[in-house]
Amino acid sequence: MGRFVFKLPDVGEGTAEAEIVAWHVAVGDMINEDQHLVDVMTDKATVEMTSPVSGRVIEMHGEPGSKAPVGAPLVIFEIEGAGNEKATNGAAKTAKPAAAKIEPPPAPKPIAAKPAPAPAPKPTAKAQSAPVAKEIEHAPVVARKPGDKPLASPAVRQRAQDLGIRLQFVPGSGPGGRISHADLDAYVAHGGDTIMPASSKLAPREGEEQIKIIGLRRKIAEKMQESKRRIPHYAYVEEVDVTELEDLRANLNATKRDDQPKLTLLPFLMRALVRVLPEFPQINARFDDDAGIVHRFAPVHIGIATQTANGLIVPVVKHAEARDLWDTATEVARLAQATRDGKATRDELSGSTITITSLGPLGGVVTTPVINHPEVAIIGPNAIIERPVVHNGHIAVRKMMNLSSSFDHRVVDGYDAAQFIQRIKALLQHPAKLFMD
């Protein structure tokens, strides 16, 4: 029998480390070649690591949430044959062995006899309150209606505060339900359980859940923190009348071919972006603030923030300027599905020059979206709402939508940002202009 050390391979160009997301094996398991071992993540891409050999798992290195450098041992197998232990002996020795988990524990050492405990001190006056609690347990309790202020002396209130007890949950046996020190003792003796009338459904909640932030959720947290820390955000919100746009969208969806996707607002907004961005090259850009260089791009690669079961991920529609309305809608739907299924490639999740984030019908009235670093702008359409507005001098019901946006104030001046959004607004309010050269 030999030992085979499986090291973390290079899972992407320029990757120095990866985070362990989830193990799919345990020490002692018999594993076949190509069997799923572990999921690792780098740059929002989750990669499934499979076994290069068949054998028994005798060591595992790294807990979910920990990061491992490329070339570090992940799993050590016991296999038929010589294995590769000699080639990785140094690395195997430096790694913390997990095989100890399956070895029998060492025999317990004899423990010296402890001296006999000193006799317990006689109970003080405060400690003798327990018998009183027993008596109070059967004392008549005056029902207190939910919302009624509990009656108690200042001393009782102070003592309850010191004990961390809320008096509204303590039953009182005194006149009018007045709470005494003995009632507090009885409440504590019952473990803090509330002896409330059966008709009351109010009760304090207890418990705490601790969730470790790992995997994609940690990547999202780090990305958002970096964006807010490094970018001075400037928000701008404009109201847009999308009545004509919605009429056009409904007509196109009603007459589309079977092989064409259903149109949402996004393809129209993306079409507006590719029409306007050449006038504002400083917005279709990425800012390398470490080097002090703004990279302006001729192609428009639009990131589409997509909600998945694991969190928010941004696939990228490449060369949106070269796509018509239907092709854009098809690509958005394809990327969204691939992202939700966890099948989007590294190339499909990187390279955006500007991002759109939308909550659809849940878009609210106004949002202040966080820029996708190192980009310099993000656009966030809000919910479309029918409401009365003044239109051509008359009150009319129109379909209105707020268009929220954020810009990197180091690169984009407020005046330019406002002009940019006004140009987008003009195209969305008169959608025929979207298709006019």
C-alpha positions in Angstrom: 0.0 0.0 0.0 1.2 3.5 -0.7 0.2 7.1 0.0 -1.0 9.6 -2.6 -1.1 13.3 -1.8 -3.6 15.3 -3.8 -2.6 19.0 -4.0 -4.7 22.0 -4.8 -4.2 22.6 -8.6 -4.1 26.0 -10.3 -7.9 26.6 -10.8 -7.5 29.8 -12.9 -4.9 32.0 -14.5 -3.2 34.1 -11.9 -4.9 32.4 -8.9 -2.7 32.1 -5.9 -5.2 30.5 -3.5 -8.8 29.2 -3.3 -11.3 28.9 -0.5 -12.6 25.6 0.6 -16.4 25.7 0.3 -17.7 22.2 1.0 -16.3 18.7 1.5 -18.0 15.7 -0.1 -15.9 13.0 1.5 -14.8 12.1 5.0 -11.7 10.4 6.5 -12.1 6.6 6.1 -14.2 6.8 2.9 -13.3 4.6 0.0 -13.1 6.9 -3.1 -13.2 6.0 -6.8 -11.2 7.9 -9.4 -13.0 11.0 -10.7 -15.3 11.0 -7.6 -16.3 14.5 -6.3 -14.0 15.4 -3.4 -14.4 19.1 -2.5 -15.7 22.4 -3.8 -13.3 25.3 -3.9 -14.0 29.0 -4.9 -11.9 31.7 -6.4 -13.1 35.0 -7.9 -16.8 34.0 -7.6 -16.3 30.8 -9.6 -16.9 27.5 -7.8 -14.8 24.6 -9.0 -15.5 20.9 -8.2 -12.3 19.0 -7.4 -12.4 15.3 -8.3 -10.2 12.5 -7.2 -7.2 11.6 -9.5 -7.0 8.1 -7.9 -9.0 5.4 -6.2 -8.2 4.7 -2.6 -9.1 5.4 1.0 -9.1 8.9 2.5 -6.7 9.0 5.4 -6.1 12.7 5.8 -8.0 15.9 4.9 -6.7 19.4 5.2 -8.7 22.6 5.6 -12.2 23.4 7.0 -15.0 25.0 5.0 -14.2 28.7 4.9 -10.4 28.3 5.1 -8.2 29.3 2.2 -5.5 27.0 0.7 -2.6 28.2 -1.5 -2.1 26.5 -4.9 0.1 23.4 -4.4 -1.0 22.8 -0.8 -2.1 19.3 0.2 -5.9 18.8 0.3 -6.4 15.1 0.6 -4.0 12.1 1.3 -5.1 8.7 0.1 -4.0 5.2 0.9 -3.8 3.4 -2.5 -2.6 0.3 -4.1 0.9 0.7 -5.3 3.7 3.1 -4.4 1.8 6.4 -4.6 3.6 9.7 -4.7 4.5 10.2 -1.1 8.2 10.7 -1.8 7.5 13.6 -4.1 5.3 15.4 -1.6 6.9 14.2 1.6 7.9 17.6 2.7 4.5 19.1 2.1 2.8 16.2 3.8 4.9 16.7 6.9 4.2 20.3 7.2 0.4 19.9 6.8 -1.7 19.3 9.9 -2.7 15.6 9.7 -6.4 14.8 9.8 -5.8 11.1 10.2 -5.6 11.6 13.9 -9.4 11.8 13.9 -9.6 8.1 13.1 -6.9 6.8 15.5 -8.0 5.5 18.9 -7.7 8.1 21.6 -4.7 7.8 24.0 -5.4 6.2 27.4 -6.4 8.7 30.0 -3.7 9.7 32.5 -4.4 9.0 36.1 -5.7 12.0 37.9 -4.5 12.9 41.4 -7.2 12.7 44.0 -8.7 16.1 44.7 -8.9 17.3 48.3 -12.4 17.1 49.9 -14.4 20.2 49.2 -14.8 22.6 52.0 -18.2 22.5 53.7 -20.7 24.8 52.0 -21.4 28.0 53.8 -24.7 28.5 55.5 -27.2 30.1 53.3 -27.6 33.8 53.7 -30.9 35.6 54.0 -31.0 36.1 50.2 -30.4 32.4 49.5 -33.3 31.5 51.8 -35.7 33.0 49.3 -36.3 29.6 47.6 -38.8 28.3 50.2 -40.7 31.6 49.8 -40.8 30.9 46.0 -42.5 27.6 46.7 -45.1 29.4 48.7 -45.6 32.0 46.0 -46.0 29.2 43.5 -49.4 28.5 44.9 -50.3 32.1 45.9 -53.2 33.6 44.0 -52.1 35.5 41.0 -54.0 38.5 39.8 -54.5 38.4 36.0 -52.9 41.3 34.2 -54.3 42.3 30.8 -51.7 42.5 27.9 -50.4 46.1 27.8 -51.2 47.0 31.4 -48.3 48.5 33.3 -47.0 46.2 36.0 -47.3 47.5 39.6 -44.2 47.3 41.7 -42.2 49.4 44.2 -39.1 51.3 43.1 -37.0 48.7 45.0 -38.6 45.8 43.2 -38.1 47.6 39.9 -34.5 48.3 40.6 -33.9 44.6 41.6 -35.7 43.4 38.4 -33.5 45.7 36.3 -30.3 44.3 38.0 -31.5 40.8 37.3 -32.3 41.5 33.7 -36.0 40.7 34.2 -38.8 42.5 32.5 -41.7 43.0 34.9 -44.4 42.7 32.3 -43.7 39.0 32.3 -43.7 38.6 36.1 -47.0 37.6 37.7 -48.0 39.6 40.8 -49.7 38.2 43.9 -50.2 41.5 45.7 -53.2 43.8 45.6 -54.2 44.7 42.1 -51.4 42.4 40.8 -48.6 44.3 42.5 -45.3 42.5 42.2 -43.2 41.9 45.3 -39.7 40.6 46.0 -41.2 37.2 46.6 -42.8 37.2 43.2 -39.4 37.9 41.6 -38.0 35.0 43.6 -40.7 32.7 42.3 -40.2 33.9 38.8 -36.5 33.1 39.0 -37.1 29.8 40.7 -39.3 28.8 37.7 -36.3 29.4 35.4 -37.7 32.7 34.1 -40.8 31.1 32.6 -43.7 33.5 32.4 -46.8 32.5 34.3 -49.2 34.5 32.2 -52.9 34.0 31.7 -53.8 31.4 29.2 -55.5 34.0 27.0 -52.2 35.8 26.5 -50.0 34.7 23.5 -47.2 37.1 24.2 -43.9 35.6 25.3 -40.2 36.5 25.1 -38.1 34.7 22.5 -34.8 33.2 23.3 -32.0 31.7 21.2 -29.1 32.8 18.9 -27.9 31.4 15.6 -24.3 31.8 14.4 -23.7 31.5 10.7 -20.1 31.5 9.4 -19.7 33.7 6.3 -17.9 31.5 3.8 -17.9 30.8 0.0 -19.8 33.1 -2.3 -21.4 35.0 0.6 -17.9 36.0 1.8 -16.8 36.9 -1.7 -19.8 39.2 -2.0 -19.1 40.8 1.4 -15.5 41.4 0.5 -16.4 42.9 -2.9 -19.1 45.2 -1.4 -16.7 46.3 1.4 -14.0 47.1 -1.1 -16.3 49.0 -3.3 -17.7 51.2 -0.5 -14.2 51.7 1.0 -12.5 52.7 -2.2 -15.1 54.5 -4.2 -16.7 57.8 -3.3 -20.2 57.2 -4.5 -22.4 59.9 -6.1 -26.1 58.9 -6.5 -28.5 60.4 -9.0 -32.1 59.5 -9.5 -34.4 60.6 -12.4 -38.1 59.9 -13.1 -38.9 58.3 -16.4 -42.3 58.0 -18.2 -42.1 54.5 -19.7 -45.7 54.4 -21.0 -44.7 54.3 -24.7 -41.9 51.9 -24.0 -44.2 49.5 -22.2 -46.8 49.7 -25.0 -44.0 48.9 -27.5 -42.7 46.0 -25.3 -46.2 44.5 -25.0 -46.8 44.7 -28.8 -43.4 43.1 -29.6 -44.1 40.3 -27.1 -47.5 39.7 -28.6 -46.2 39.4 -32.1 -42.8 37.7 -31.4 -41.9 34.4 -33.1 -41.9 31.2 -31.0 -38.1 31.0 -31.1 -37.7 34.6 -29.7 -37.5 35.3 -26.0 -40.0 37.4 -24.0 -38.7 41.0 -23.8 -38.3 42.6 -20.4 -37.2 46.2 -19.7 -33.5 45.2 -19.6 -32.8 44.9 -23.4 -34.3 48.3 -24.0 -32.2 49.9 -21.2 -29.1 48.1 -22.5 -29.9 49.4 -26.0 -30.1 52.9 -24.6 -26.7 52.5 -22.9 -24.9 51.4 -26.0 -26.4 54.4 -27.9 -25.4 57.0 -25.2 -22.1 55.7 -23.8 -19.9 56.8 -26.8 -20.9 60.4 -25.8 -19.6 59.7 -22.3 -16.5 57.6 -22.6 -15.5 58.3 -19.0 -18.5 56.3 -17.8 -17.8 53.1 -19.8 -14.6 52.6 -17.9 -12.7 50.9 -15.1 -10.5 52.9 -12.6 -7.2 51.3 -11.5 -6.9 53.5 -8.5 -3.7 51.8 -7.4 -2.0 52.8 -10.6 -4.0 56.0 -11.0 -5.2 55.0 -14.5 -8.7 55.2 -16.0 -9.2 52.5 -18.7 -11.9 53.7 -21.2 -13.4 51.0 -23.4 -14.9 51.2 -26.9 -16.8 47.9 -26.5 -19.7 47.9 -24.0 -19.6 44.8 -21.7 -22.7 45.1 -19.5 -22.8 43.2 -16.2 -26.3 42.0 -15.2 -26.6 41.6 -11.4 -28.4 38.3 -11.0 -29.9 36.9 -7.8 -29.2 33.2 -7.1 -29.8 30.8 -4.3 -26.2 31.5 -3.1 -26.2 35.3 -3.4 -25.8 38.0 -6.0 -23.6 37.2 -9.0 -22.8 39.4 -12.1 -22.6 37.6 -15.4 -21.5 39.8 -18.4 -23.2 40.4 -21.7 -20.1 40.9 -23.9 -20.2 43.4 -26.9 -23.7 44.6 -26.2 -23.2 47.2 -28.9 -23.1 44.5 -31.5 -26.4 42.9 -30.5 -30.0 43.7 -31.5 -32.9 43.7 -29.1 -33.7 40.0 -29.5 -30.1 38.8 -29.3 -29.6 40.9 -26.2 -32.7 39.4 -24.5 -31.6 35.9 -25.5 -28.1 36.4 -24.1 -29.4 37.9 -20.8 -31.7 34.9 -20.3 -29.0 32.4 -21.1 -26.5 33.9 -18.8 -29.0 34.3 -16.0 -29.9 30.6 -16.2 -26.3 29.5 -16.4 -25.5 31.6 -13.4 -28.4 30.3 -11.3 -27.4 26.7 -12.2 -23.8 27.4 -11.2 -22.6 26.7 -14.8 -21.4 30.1 -15.8 -17.7 30.1 -16.8 -15.0 32.4 -15.4 -15.0 34.4 -18.7 -18.8 34.9 -18.4 -18.4 36.3 -14.9 -15.7 38.9 -15.6 -14.8 41.8 -17.8 -17.8 44.1 -17.4 -17.4 47.8 -18.1 -20.7 49.0 -16.6 -23.4 47.1 -14.6 -27.2 47.1 -14.4 -28.9 46.0 -11.2 -32.6 45.6 -11.1 -35.1 44.1 -8.6 -37.9 44.0 -11.1 -41.3 44.4 -9.6 -39.6 44.7 -6.2 -37.5 47.6 -7.4 -39.0 50.0 -4.9 -39.1 53.8 -5.3 -35.4 54.7 -5.1 -32.2 52.7 -4.6 -28.6 53.7 -4.1 -26.7 50.8 -5.9 -23.2 49.9 -5.0 -20.7 50.3 -7.9 -19.1 47.0 -9.1 -15.5 47.8 -8.4 -13.4 48.7 -10.4 -16.1 50.1 -12.7 -17.2 53.7 -12.3 -21.0 53.5 -12.8 -24.0 51.3 -12.1 -27.6 51.8 -13.2 -30.6 50.5 -11.2 -34.1 50.7 -12.7 -36.9 50.8 -10.1 -40.4 49.4 -10.1 -42.8 50.6 -12.8 -45.9 52.2 -11.2 -49.1 53.6 -12.7 -50.0 56.9 -11.2 -51.5 60.3 -12.2 -49.2 62.8 -13.7 -49.4 66.0 -15.7 -49.0 65.0 -19.3 -49.4 67.6 -22.2 -51.2 69.9 -19.8 -53.7 67.4 -18.5 -53.9 64.9 -15.7 -53.3 61.4 -17.0 -52.5 58.0 -15.7 -49.0 57.1 -16.9 -46.5 54.3 -16.3 -43.7 55.9 -14.3 -40.3 54.5 -13.2 -37.4 56.0 -11.3 -34.0 55.3 -12.7 -31.4 55.2 -9.9 -27.7 55.3 -10.5 -24.4 55.7 -8.8 -21.1 57.1 -10.1 -17.5 57.2 -9.0 -17.1 60.9 -8.2 -13.3 60.6 -8.7 -13.9 59.9 -12.4 -17.4 61.1 -13.3 -18.4 64.7 -12.5 -22.0 65.2 -11.2 -22.9 67.4 -14.2 -21.7 64.6 -16.7 -23.6 62.0 -14.7 -26.8 64.0 -14.8 -26.5 64.6 -18.5 -25.8 60.9 -19.1 -29.0 59.9 -17.3 -31.0 62.6 -19.0 -30.0 61.2 -22.4 -31.0 57.7 -21.3 -34.3 59.1 -20.1 -35.0 60.7 -23.5 -34.5 57.4 -25.3 -36.6 55.4 -22.9 -39.5 58.0 -23.1 -39.4 58.0 -26.9 -38.3 54.4 -27.7 -38.5 54.8 -31.4 -35.2 56.8 -31.1 -33.5 53.6 -29.8 -33.6 52.2 -33.4 -32.8 55.4 -35.3 -29.2 56.0 -36.5 
